[in-house]
Amino acid sequence: MDDIDLAILRALQENGRVSISDIGSKINLSVSAVGERIKKLEKSGVINHYTAIINGKYFNKELTALMFISLESPKFIDSFLKFVNEENDILECHYIAGNYDYMIKIVTNNPETLEKILNKVKGVTGIIKTYTNVVLKTTKNNYSIYPSVLPLGK
């Protein structure tokens, strides 16, 4: 990986549908060279996948909450994670260190739908404690890391 690969990654982050030709023009590289580098980045796992990022406002999904969850015992992890994976309004789930075991990001319609989800979460066997914050405004939301330095050992 070199500065050219980083430039390609940044261009794809800015617009995942940008043409190889446009990237080549921007970084002064031939279309075939850009295409080959992108294939290598995909094959090596640097580029994990491509996706469309959907604006929740168009589906009345404008309320975001972060919920911290403590489990009674590790024996409840599988059933908790099964629940999380089946709930479409739970967008993220992170196993964390500190006072809680997991943090989930919920994006839903309104306070009433949030209340229903929170009650469902609290009803999952093994959950002993929760703490929820409602997001008032998001000031930064990057969907991926910013590739700025070469990986360690490279």
C-alpha positions in Angstrom: 0.0 0.0 0.0 1.3 3.4 -1.0 0.1 7.0 -1.3 -1.6 6.2 -4.6 -3.7 3.4 -2.9 -4.6 5.9 -0.1 -5.7 8.4 -2.8 -7.9 5.7 -4.4 -9.4 4.7 -1.1 -10.2 8.4 -0.3 -11.9 8.9 -3.7 -14.0 5.7 -3.2 -14.9 6.9 0.4 -16.1 10.2 -1.0 -18.2 8.5 -3.7 -18.3 4.7 -3.9 -19.8 5.0 -7.4 -17.0 7.2 -8.8 -15.8 5.9 -12.1 -12.3 4.4 -12.4 -11.7 6.9 -15.2 -12.5 9.8 -12.8 -10.2 8.4 -10.1 -7.4 8.0 -12.7 -7.8 11.6 -13.8 -7.8 12.9 -10.3 -4.6 11.0 -9.3 -2.9 11.0 -12.7 -3.0 7.2 -13.3 -4.3 5.1 -16.1 -7.7 3.5 -16.0 -6.2 0.0 -16.1 -3.7 0.8 -13.3 -6.5 2.2 -11.1 -8.7 -0.8 -11.8 -5.9 -3.2 -10.9 -5.2 -1.4 -7.7 -8.9 -1.5 -6.7 -9.0 -5.2 -7.4 -6.0 -5.8 -5.2 -7.5 -3.6 -2.4 -10.7 -5.7 -2.5 -8.9 -9.0 -2.7 -6.6 -8.2 0.3 -9.6 -7.1 2.4 -8.7 -3.4 2.7 -12.0 -2.7 1.0 -14.5 -4.7 2.9 -17.6 -4.0 0.9 -19.7 -1.4 -0.9 -23.1 -0.2 0.3 -25.7 2.5 -0.2 -26.2 4.7 2.9 -29.9 5.4 3.2 -31.2 8.6 4.7 -33.5 7.6 7.6 -35.6 10.8 7.2 -37.2 9.2 4.1 -38.5 6.3 6.2 -39.4 8.4 9.3 -36.3 6.9 11.1 -35.1 10.1 12.8 -34.7 9.2 16.4 -31.3 7.8 17.4 -30.5 6.3 20.9 -27.5 4.7 22.4 -28.2 2.0 24.9 -25.7 0.5 27.2 -26.4 -3.1 28.4 -25.1 -5.3 31.2 -25.6 -9.0 31.1 -25.9 -11.1 34.3 -23.6 -13.8 32.9 -21.7 -14.7 29.7 -24.2 -17.6 29.3 -26.7 -15.1 28.0 -24.5 -13.7 25.2 -25.9 -15.9 22.5 -29.5 -15.2 23.2 -28.8 -11.5 23.5 -26.9 -11.4 20.2 -29.7 -13.4 18.5 -32.2 -10.8 19.6 -30.0 -7.9 18.4 -29.6 -9.5 15.0 -33.3 -9.9 14.6 -34.1 -6.3 15.4 -34.0 -4.0 12.3 -33.9 -0.8 14.3 -30.7 -1.8 16.0 -28.0 -0.7 13.6 -24.9 -1.4 15.7 -23.9 -3.6 18.6 -20.5 -3.3 20.3 -19.0 -5.4 23.0 -17.3 -2.9 25.3 -15.1 -2.6 28.4 -16.2 -0.6 31.4 -19.4 -0.5 33.4 -21.5 -2.2 30.7 -21.0 -5.2 28.4 -22.6 -3.9 25.2 -23.6 -0.7 23.5 -26.2 -0.7 20.8 -27.2 2.1 18.4 -31.0 2.2 17.8 -32.5 4.3 15.0 -36.3 4.4 15.0 -39.3 6.5 14.2 -40.3 8.3 17.4 -40.4 8.1 21.2 -43.2 5.5 21.2 -41.3 3.1 18.9 -38.1 3.7 21.0 -40.0 2.8 24.1 -41.2 -0.5 22.6 -37.7 -1.4 21.6 -36.3 -0.5 25.0 -38.9 -2.6 26.7 -38.1 -5.5 24.3 -34.4 -5.2 25.1 -35.1 -5.1 28.8 -37.2 -8.2 28.5 -34.4 -10.3 27.0 -33.3 -12.9 29.5 -30.0 -12.2 31.3 -30.1 -8.4 30.9 -29.7 -6.9 34.4 -29.0 -3.2 33.7 -29.4 -0.7 30.9 -28.7 3.0 30.4 -30.0 4.9 27.4 -29.1 8.2 25.9 -31.2 9.9 23.1 -29.1 11.6 20.5 -30.3 15.2 19.9 -28.0 16.0 17.0 -25.2 14.2 15.1 -22.3 16.5 14.4 -20.0 13.8 12.8 -20.9 10.4 11.3 -18.1 8.8 9.3 -19.0 5.3 8.0 -15.4 4.2 7.7 -11.9 5.0 8.9 -10.0 7.7 7.1 -6.9 6.1 5.5 -4.1 8.5 6.3 -1.0 6.4 7.2 0.4 3.2 6.0 -0.5 0.2 8.2 2.0 -0.9 10.8 4.7 -3.3 9.5 4.1 -2.3 5.9 
